[in-house]
Amino acid sequence: MKQKMSSLKWVCAASAFAFLAACSSSDSGTSANDVDSSSSVASVIEESSSGTSTESSSADGVTSSAAGISSASDSDSDESTATDTDTLSTSTWLTWDTPTSPTAAAYSAPDSAVIVTLSESGFSVTNAGTKSISVAENKLVVGSAGLYVFSGSMSDGQILVAADENSTVEFVFNGVMLGNSENAPLFLVSGDKLKLELAEGSVNVLSDARHYAYMSVGEYTEQDSVPKACIYGREDLTIKGNGTLYVTGNFNNGIHTKADLVINDNPTIYVNTVNNALKGKGSVRINEGGTYYLRTGDGSGIVSDKETDLAKGRICIKAGNYTMDVGNSGIKAFYTDSISGGSYTIHSTDDAVQAATVMVYGGEFTVESGDEGFNAKAAMYLRGGSATITKSSKPFVSTSVMAVSGGSWFGLGGGYVETMVPTEASVYTVASELPAEIASGALVTIENASGTTIYSAVAGKKISSIYASSADFSAGTYTVYADGASVCAFTFDGNSFVASSCVAE
């Protein structure tokens, strides 16, 4: 690990710009806030390399350490696939009914578009012109750039993109239902980028096989292994439009690209999958918003884990509504999670939000986590937004830097560590162990000397620590209550924005 982190130091010194490239592409612009912390974030990742690491494996074959670093390589063959013991989630907290048929909407295709209709008898293609597009049994292979409009149902079929490296292929799904009995129904094998538009008002449903068979398409052979998701890309994948998409990933991930995953416009996306729901190994960028229901067996909700490039392994979310019921972390990046807006309800077995660096500028979070709420392996910057964490091991924890400069943060934890305490704060913040344990189900409140409630929440487990930060705090004494009984009091004395002890009265 020390050898790997030394190479990161060299890269940081060579190019600070690359550090933020995942959030500064033409798809997602860079905020001033992102730029502020580039140098400090780089130095914190360097410093964290000397710390002791604790490893834990995930269903994706990824190993995370105390520096937020994963050990998966970029090759197809090194990414593990689902085993017989991996299953879809059995949780009943988040459920939905997947449609049994697609819904087409009013969509006017341009004259240049290739029209593809799916049926149980196969693919019907019209207006292909000179484009490279072929049908063999239940497989359709697209080899040319251009616009392709799909509609119809096929229970066992596959759409493959096998274009040259400079080709951008654009698909419109306008009422598509596609399953596959031995592989992924949609696979970007080669090309520069696939743009998948969900026609406004349409409902589209995709599902894959429980076990995958090896396949050969163009230069992609058995030696390259198999796809890793119901919708899988080996190059950049952009999803856009205002339609609806249901994805069932019976084998491994739901939607996954080895490169960059970008989501534009306001789609509604349901993903029920064995492993990770949305994965862009290079990066994930969600720009305008959308509505997302993410449910996993062993995996995380939104993941980016590329470790070999400082401009990658990042998640940048600007907006959207997210409901996650996941068997690992809610949002998990190798390097940086940058969140500037959105609404998040996260039930996670592991951390709700995890990265080497966590930067939150906005967004509203309601969290119940099996481990940490927000976990930064190097640095955390809480600059705006809000969170209520009713269940966690520790609500907010950061290995090196914990900086609080805005927002409203309230968390209950089953344990306490000193790295919960902010190292920098310009907003009054308390992070403290409690002198007495509070029972699960108790109503926990923080009140000022006048009896005004600043925070209130029901404990989702037995708790022994509290974290709270608010613009409503000022110099003075505040009392923590459990079901109306005083537990302890903490004081902001005006000389410091941080209180790290709560004393029984």
C-alpha positions as CSV (number, residue, x, y, z in Angstrom):
1,M,0.0,0.0,0.0
2,K,2.8,2.5,0.8
3,Q,4.4,1.9,-2.6
4,K,1.1,2.5,-4.3
5,M,0.4,5.7,-2.4
6,S,3.9,7.0,-3.2
7,S,3.0,6.9,-6.8
8,L,-0.1,8.9,-6.0
9,K,1.9,11.6,-4.4
10,W,3.9,12.0,-7.6
11,V,0.8,12.2,-9.7
12,C,-0.7,14.8,-7.4
13,A,2.4,16.9,-7.7
14,A,2.5,16.6,-11.4
15,S,-1.1,17.7,-12.1
16,A,-3.6,19.2,-9.7
17,F,-6.0,19.7,-12.6
18,A,-6.4,16.0,-13.2
19,F,-7.6,15.6,-9.7
20,L,-10.9,17.2,-10.6
21,A,-11.3,16.1,-14.2
22,A,-14.2,13.8,-13.5
23,C,-16.4,16.7,-12.4
24,S,-15.1,19.2,-15.0
25,S,-15.9,17.6,-18.3
26,S,-18.3,19.1,-20.9
27,D,-21.0,16.9,-19.4
28,S,-20.9,18.4,-15.9
29,G,-19.0,21.7,-15.3
30,T,-16.8,22.3,-12.3
31,S,-18.0,24.3,-9.3
32,A,-15.8,26.9,-7.5
33,N,-16.2,24.7,-4.4
34,D,-14.6,21.8,-6.2
35,V,-11.6,23.8,-7.2
36,D,-11.1,25.2,-3.6
37,S,-10.2,21.9,-2.1
38,S,-8.0,20.3,-4.8
39,S,-4.7,20.9,-3.2
40,S,-5.8,20.1,0.3
41,V,-7.6,16.9,-0.8
42,A,-4.4,15.8,-2.7
43,S,-2.3,16.3,0.4
44,V,-4.7,14.5,2.6
45,I,-4.7,11.4,0.4
46,E,-0.9,11.5,0.5
47,E,-0.9,11.7,4.3
48,S,-3.3,8.9,4.7
49,S,-0.9,6.4,3.0
50,S,1.0,6.0,6.2
51,G,-2.0,5.0,8.3
52,T,-3.0,1.5,9.2
53,S,-5.5,0.0,6.9
54,T,-8.4,-2.3,7.5
55,E,-9.5,-4.3,4.6
56,S,-13.0,-5.6,3.7
57,S,-14.0,-7.4,0.5
58,S,-17.1,-6.6,-1.5
59,A,-19.1,-8.7,-4.0
60,D,-17.4,-6.8,-6.8
61,G,-14.0,-8.3,-5.9
62,V,-13.0,-4.8,-4.6
63,T,-10.9,-4.4,-1.5
64,S,-11.2,-1.1,0.3
65,S,-8.6,0.3,2.8
66,A,-8.4,3.1,5.3
67,A,-7.1,5.3,2.5
68,G,-10.2,4.6,0.5
69,I,-8.2,2.6,-2.1
70,S,-9.6,-0.4,-3.9
71,S,-7.6,-3.2,-5.4
72,A,-9.6,-4.1,-8.5
73,S,-7.8,-3.8,-11.8
74,D,-9.3,-2.4,-15.0
75,S,-9.3,-5.6,-17.0
76,D,-12.5,-7.5,-17.6
77,S,-11.0,-10.7,-16.4
78,D,-10.0,-9.2,-13.0
79,E,-13.5,-8.1,-12.1
80,S,-15.2,-11.0,-10.3
81,T,-18.7,-12.0,-11.2
82,A,-21.6,-13.2,-9.2
83,T,-21.5,-16.7,-7.7
84,D,-24.3,-19.1,-6.9
85,T,-24.6,-17.6,-3.4
86,D,-25.2,-14.1,-4.7
87,T,-28.9,-13.3,-5.0
88,L,-31.2,-10.4,-5.4
89,S,-32.1,-8.6,-2.2
90,T,-34.7,-10.2,0.1
91,S,-35.3,-6.9,1.9
92,T,-38.9,-5.7,2.0
93,W,-38.1,-2.1,2.9
94,L,-38.0,-1.0,-0.8
95,T,-40.1,-2.9,-3.3
96,W,-41.9,-2.2,-6.6
97,D,-43.8,-4.1,-9.3
98,T,-41.9,-4.4,-12.6
99,P,-44.2,-4.0,-15.6
100,T,-44.9,-7.1,-17.6
101,S,-45.0,-5.1,-20.9
102,P,-43.4,-1.9,-22.2
103,T,-45.1,1.4,-22.9
104,A,-44.4,3.3,-26.0
105,A,-44.9,7.1,-26.1
106,A,-45.4,9.7,-28.8
107,Y,-42.0,10.0,-30.3
108,S,-41.2,11.4,-33.7
109,A,-38.1,9.8,-35.1
110,P,-35.9,11.9,-37.5
111,D,-35.9,10.8,-41.1
112,S,-32.3,9.6,-40.7
113,A,-33.0,7.2,-37.8
114,V,-32.8,3.5,-38.2
115,I,-36.0,1.9,-36.9
116,V,-35.7,-1.4,-35.0
117,T,-38.8,-3.3,-33.9
118,L,-38.5,-6.2,-31.4
119,S,-40.8,-9.2,-31.4
120,E,-40.6,-12.8,-30.4
121,S,-39.8,-13.7,-34.0
122,G,-36.8,-11.5,-34.0
123,F,-35.5,-8.0,-34.9
124,S,-37.1,-6.1,-37.7
125,V,-34.8,-3.3,-39.2
126,T,-35.9,-0.5,-41.6
127,N,-34.2,2.5,-43.0
128,A,-30.7,1.1,-42.3
129,G,-29.3,2.5,-45.6
130,T,-25.6,1.9,-45.7
131,K,-25.1,1.5,-42.0
132,S,-23.5,-1.6,-40.6
133,I,-26.2,-3.4,-38.8
134,S,-26.8,-7.2,-38.8
135,V,-29.2,-9.7,-37.3
136,A,-28.2,-13.3,-36.5
137,E,-30.9,-15.3,-34.8
138,N,-31.8,-13.3,-31.7
139,K,-28.7,-11.0,-31.8
140,L,-28.6,-7.6,-33.4
141,V,-25.2,-6.0,-33.9
142,V,-24.7,-2.3,-34.6
143,G,-21.4,-1.4,-36.2
144,S,-21.9,2.2,-37.3
145,A,-22.5,5.6,-35.7
146,G,-25.9,7.0,-36.0
147,L,-29.4,7.1,-34.4
148,Y,-31.3,3.9,-33.8
149,V,-34.9,3.9,-32.4
150,F,-36.1,0.7,-30.7
151,S,-39.6,-0.4,-29.6
152,G,-41.3,-3.8,-29.0
153,S,-40.8,-6.9,-26.8
154,M,-38.4,-9.9,-27.0
155,S,-38.1,-12.3,-24.1
156,D,-34.7,-13.7,-25.3
157,G,-32.5,-11.4,-27.4
158,Q,-29.4,-9.2,-27.3
159,I,-28.4,-5.8,-28.7
160,L,-24.6,-5.4,-29.3
161,V,-22.7,-2.3,-30.3
162,A,-19.5,-3.2,-32.0
163,A,-18.4,0.0,-33.7
164,D,-15.0,1.6,-34.3
165,E,-13.2,3.6,-31.6
166,N,-14.3,6.9,-33.0
167,S,-18.0,6.2,-33.3
168,T,-20.8,7.6,-31.1
169,V,-23.9,5.4,-31.3
170,E,-27.2,6.8,-30.2
171,F,-30.1,4.7,-29.2
172,V,-33.7,5.7,-28.3
173,F,-35.7,3.3,-26.3
174,N,-39.4,3.9,-26.9
175,G,-41.2,1.1,-25.1
176,V,-38.7,-1.7,-25.1
177,M,-38.9,-5.0,-23.2
178,L,-35.8,-7.2,-23.6
179,G,-34.5,-10.2,-21.7
180,N,-31.7,-12.6,-22.3
181,S,-31.4,-16.2,-21.2
182,E,-27.6,-16.5,-21.2
183,N,-26.1,-13.0,-21.2
184,A,-26.6,-9.2,-21.1
185,P,-29.5,-7.8,-23.2
186,L,-27.5,-4.6,-24.0
187,F,-23.8,-4.7,-24.4
188,L,-21.5,-1.9,-25.7
189,V,-18.6,-4.0,-26.9
190,S,-16.7,-1.2,-28.7
191,G,-17.0,2.3,-30.0
192,D,-16.3,5.8,-28.5
193,K,-19.6,6.2,-26.7
194,L,-23.2,4.9,-26.4
195,K,-25.9,7.4,-25.7
196,L,-29.1,5.7,-24.6
197,E,-32.2,8.0,-24.6
198,L,-35.4,7.0,-22.8
199,A,-38.2,8.6,-24.8
200,E,-40.3,10.8,-22.7
201,G,-43.4,8.9,-21.4
202,S,-42.0,5.5,-22.4
203,V,-41.5,2.6,-20.1
204,N,-38.6,0.2,-20.8
205,V,-37.8,-3.1,-19.1
206,L,-34.5,-5.0,-19.3
207,S,-33.4,-8.2,-17.5
208,D,-30.4,-10.5,-17.9
209,A,-29.6,-14.2,-17.2
210,R,-28.8,-15.7,-13.9
211,H,-25.6,-17.3,-15.3
212,Y,-23.6,-15.8,-18.2
213,A,-22.2,-17.7,-21.1
214,Y,-18.9,-16.7,-22.8
215,M,-19.3,-14.9,-26.1
216,S,-17.3,-13.7,-29.1
217,V,-18.1,-10.4,-30.9
218,G,-15.5,-9.0,-33.3
219,E,-12.3,-8.7,-31.3
220,Y,-14.1,-9.5,-28.1
221,T,-13.5,-13.1,-27.3
222,E,-13.9,-15.6,-24.5
223,Q,-10.4,-14.6,-23.3
224,D,-11.9,-11.2,-22.4
225,S,-14.5,-12.9,-20.1
226,V,-18.1,-11.8,-20.3
227,P,-20.2,-8.7,-19.7
228,K,-20.7,-7.7,-16.0
229,A,-24.1,-6.2,-16.0
230,C,-27.6,-6.2,-17.5
231,I,-26.6,-3.0,-19.3
232,Y,-22.9,-3.2,-19.8
233,G,-20.4,-1.0,-21.6
234,R,-16.6,-1.3,-22.2
235,E,-16.6,2.4,-23.2
236,D,-18.4,5.6,-22.1
237,L,-22.2,5.3,-21.5
238,T,-24.6,8.2,-21.3
239,I,-28.2,7.7,-20.3
240,K,-30.6,10.6,-21.0
241,G,-34.2,11.5,-21.6
242,N,-37.3,11.7,-19.4
243,G,-38.6,8.2,-19.8
244,T,-38.6,5.2,-17.4
245,L,-36.2,2.3,-17.2
246,Y,-36.5,-0.9,-15.2
247,V,-33.4,-3.0,-14.9
248,T,-33.1,-6.4,-13.2
249,G,-29.5,-7.6,-12.8
250,N,-29.8,-11.3,-12.0
251,F,-26.1,-12.0,-12.7
252,N,-24.0,-9.1,-11.2
253,N,-24.5,-5.4,-11.7
254,G,-27.5,-3.5,-13.0
255,I,-26.0,-0.7,-15.2
256,H,-22.2,-0.7,-15.5
257,T,-19.5,0.7,-17.7
258,K,-15.8,0.3,-17.5
259,A,-15.4,3.9,-18.4
260,D,-17.6,7.0,-17.6
261,L,-21.3,6.8,-16.8
262,V,-23.1,10.0,-17.3
263,I,-26.8,10.6,-16.7
264,N,-28.5,13.7,-18.1
265,D,-32.1,15.0,-18.1
266,N,-34.7,13.5,-15.7
267,P,-35.1,9.8,-16.2
268,T,-36.8,7.5,-13.7
269,I,-34.7,4.4,-13.2
270,Y,-35.4,1.3,-11.1
271,V,-32.6,-1.1,-10.6
272,N,-32.9,-4.4,-8.7
273,T,-29.6,-6.3,-8.9
274,V,-27.4,-8.9,-7.2
275,N,-24.4,-6.6,-6.9
276,N,-24.0,-2.8,-7.7
277,A,-26.9,-0.9,-9.1
278,L,-25.1,2.0,-11.0
279,K,-21.4,1.6,-11.7
280,G,-19.1,3.8,-13.8
281,K,-15.7,2.4,-13.1
282,G,-14.1,5.5,-14.5
283,S,-16.6,8.0,-13.0
284,V,-20.3,8.6,-12.4
285,R,-21.8,12.0,-13.1
286,I,-25.5,12.7,-12.6
287,N,-26.2,16.2,-13.9
288,E,-29.8,17.5,-14.1
289,G,-31.4,15.0,-11.8
290,G,-33.9,12.2,-12.2
291,T,-35.6,9.7,-9.8
292,Y,-33.8,6.5,-8.8
293,Y,-34.9,3.4,-6.9
294,L,-31.8,1.3,-6.2
295,R,-32.0,-2.1,-4.6
296,T,-29.1,-4.5,-4.3
297,G,-28.3,-7.9,-2.8
298,D,-24.6,-7.6,-1.9
299,G,-23.6,-4.4,-3.7
300,S,-23.7,-0.7,-3.5
301,G,-26.1,1.8,-5.0
302,I,-23.8,4.1,-7.0
303,V,-20.1,3.1,-7.4
304,S,-16.9,4.3,-9.1
305,D,-13.7,2.4,-8.2
306,K,-11.0,3.1,-10.8
307,E,-7.8,3.5,-8.9
308,T,-5.1,4.1,-11.5
309,D,-6.0,7.7,-12.6
310,L,-6.6,10.6,-10.1
311,A,-9.1,12.0,-12.6
312,K,-11.2,8.8,-12.3
313,G,-12.8,6.8,-9.5
314,R,-15.1,9.7,-8.7
315,I,-18.8,10.3,-8.3
316,C,-20.3,13.7,-8.9
317,I,-24.0,14.2,-8.2
318,K,-25.7,17.6,-8.8
319,A,-29.4,16.7,-8.4
320,G,-32.0,13.9,-8.3
321,N,-34.1,11.9,-5.9
322,Y,-32.6,8.7,-4.6
323,T,-34.1,5.9,-2.6
324,M,-31.6,3.1,-1.9
325,D,-32.0,-0.2,-0.1
326,V,-28.5,-1.7,-0.5
327,G,-26.4,-4.6,0.8
328,N,-23.2,-2.5,0.8
329,S,-22.7,1.2,0.7
330,G,-25.1,3.7,-0.7
331,I,-22.7,5.9,-2.6
332,K,-19.1,4.6,-2.9
333,A,-16.2,6.2,-4.8
334,F,-12.5,5.3,-4.8
335,Y,-11.3,8.9,-4.7
336,T,-14.0,11.5,-4.3
337,D,-17.8,11.8,-3.8
338,S,-18.8,15.3,-4.7
339,I,-22.5,16.0,-4.0
340,S,-24.0,19.4,-4.6
341,G,-27.8,18.6,-4.5
342,G,-30.5,16.0,-4.5
343,S,-32.6,14.1,-2.0
344,Y,-31.4,10.8,-0.6
345,T,-33.1,8.2,1.5
346,I,-30.5,5.5,2.2
347,H,-30.8,2.1,4.0
348,S,-27.4,0.5,3.7
349,T,-25.7,-2.5,5.3
350,D,-22.4,-0.7,5.1
351,D,-21.6,3.1,4.9
352,A,-24.2,5.4,3.4
353,V,-21.5,7.5,1.7
354,Q,-17.9,6.4,1.4
355,A,-14.8,7.7,-0.5
356,A,-11.3,8.8,0.1
357,T,-12.6,12.3,0.1
358,V,-16.2,13.2,0.7
359,M,-17.3,16.7,-0.4
360,V,-20.9,17.8,0.3
361,Y,-22.1,21.2,-0.9
362,G,-25.9,20.5,-0.9
363,G,-28.5,17.8,-0.8
364,E,-30.8,16.3,1.9
365,F,-30.0,12.9,3.4
366,T,-32.0,10.6,5.6
367,V,-29.9,7.6,6.6
368,E,-30.0,4.3,8.3
369,S,-26.7,2.5,7.9
370,G,-25.2,-0.7,9.2
371,D,-21.8,1.0,9.5
372,E,-20.7,4.6,9.2
373,G,-23.1,7.2,7.9
374,F,-20.5,9.4,6.0
375,N,-17.1,7.8,5.9
376,A,-14.1,9.6,4.5
377,K,-10.9,7.6,4.3
378,A,-8.9,10.8,3.9
379,A,-10.9,14.0,4.1
380,M,-14.5,15.2,4.6
381,Y,-15.8,18.7,3.7
382,L,-19.3,19.5,4.8
383,R,-20.1,22.8,3.2
384,G,-23.9,22.7,2.7
385,G,-26.9,20.4,2.7
386,S,-28.4,18.4,5.6
387,A,-28.5,14.9,7.0
388,T,-30.4,13.1,9.6
389,I,-28.7,9.8,10.6
390,T,-30.8,7.7,12.9
391,K,-28.8,4.6,12.8
392,S,-25.0,4.1,12.3
393,S,-21.8,2.8,13.8
394,K,-20.5,6.4,13.7
395,P,-22.5,9.1,11.9
396,F,-19.6,11.1,10.4
397,V,-16.0,10.0,10.5
398,S,-12.9,11.1,8.6
399,T,-9.4,9.7,8.9
400,S,-7.5,13.0,8.5
401,V,-9.5,16.2,7.8
402,M,-13.0,16.8,9.0
403,A,-14.0,20.3,7.9
404,V,-17.5,21.8,8.6
405,S,-18.3,25.2,7.1
406,G,-22.1,25.0,6.5
407,G,-25.2,22.8,6.3
408,S,-27.2,21.1,9.0
409,W,-26.0,17.7,10.3
410,F,-27.4,15.4,12.9
411,G,-26.3,11.9,13.5
412,L,-26.7,9.1,16.1
413,G,-24.0,6.5,16.4
414,G,-23.6,3.1,18.2
415,G,-19.9,3.9,18.8
416,Y,-17.4,6.7,19.1
417,V,-14.0,7.5,17.7
418,E,-11.9,10.7,17.9
419,T,-11.9,11.1,14.1
420,M,-15.6,12.1,14.5
421,V,-14.4,15.4,15.9
422,P,-14.0,18.2,13.3
423,T,-10.4,19.4,12.7
424,E,-11.8,22.6,11.2
425,A,-15.2,24.2,11.8
426,S,-16.8,27.6,11.2
427,V,-20.2,26.4,12.3
428,Y,-20.9,25.2,15.9
429,T,-20.5,21.4,15.9
430,V,-20.7,18.8,18.7
431,A,-19.2,15.4,18.2
432,S,-19.1,13.5,21.5
433,E,-19.4,10.1,23.2
434,L,-22.4,10.0,25.5
435,P,-22.0,9.2,29.2
436,A,-24.9,6.7,29.1
437,E,-26.3,4.6,26.3
438,I,-29.6,5.5,24.8
439,A,-32.0,2.7,24.0
440,S,-33.1,1.9,20.5
441,G,-36.5,3.5,19.7
442,A,-35.9,6.5,22.1
443,L,-36.7,10.0,20.9
444,V,-33.4,11.9,21.1
445,T,-33.6,15.7,21.2
446,I,-31.1,18.5,21.6
447,E,-32.5,21.6,23.3
448,N,-31.1,25.0,24.1
449,A,-31.3,26.7,27.5
450,S,-34.7,28.1,26.6
451,G,-36.1,24.7,25.8
452,T,-36.2,25.2,22.1
453,T,-35.5,21.9,20.1
454,I,-32.7,22.2,17.7
455,Y,-32.7,18.5,16.6
456,S,-35.0,15.6,17.1
457,A,-35.0,12.0,15.9
458,V,-35.8,8.4,16.9
459,A,-32.8,6.2,17.5
460,G,-32.7,3.3,15.1
461,K,-30.4,1.3,17.4
462,K,-28.7,1.6,20.8
463,I,-26.6,4.7,20.6
464,S,-23.5,6.0,22.5
465,S,-22.4,9.0,20.4
466,I,-23.9,12.1,18.9
467,Y,-22.9,14.5,16.1
468,A,-24.7,17.7,15.5
469,S,-23.9,20.9,13.5
470,S,-26.3,23.7,12.9
471,A,-26.5,27.4,12.2
472,D,-29.1,27.5,15.0
473,F,-26.3,26.8,17.5
474,S,-24.6,29.7,19.3
475,A,-22.4,30.1,22.3
476,G,-24.1,28.5,25.3
477,T,-25.2,25.2,26.8
478,Y,-27.4,22.6,25.1
479,T,-28.9,19.5,26.6
480,V,-29.4,16.0,25.1
481,Y,-32.6,14.2,26.1
482,A,-33.8,10.7,25.5
483,D,-37.6,10.4,25.8
484,G,-37.6,13.6,27.9
485,A,-34.9,12.5,30.4
486,S,-31.7,14.4,30.4
487,V,-28.6,12.5,29.2
488,C,-25.9,15.1,29.1
489,A,-25.1,18.7,28.3
490,F,-22.4,20.3,26.0
491,T,-21.3,23.9,25.8
492,F,-20.0,26.1,23.1
493,D,-18.0,28.8,24.9
494,G,-17.4,31.2,22.0
495,N,-13.7,30.4,21.8
496,S,-14.2,27.3,19.7
497,F,-16.8,26.1,17.2
498,V,-16.3,22.5,18.4
499,A,-17.6,20.7,21.5
500,S,-16.2,17.3,22.0
501,S,-17.7,16.3,25.3
502,C,-21.2,15.9,26.6
503,V,-21.3,15.7,30.4
504,A,-24.0,14.1,32.5
505,E,-25.9,16.7,34.6
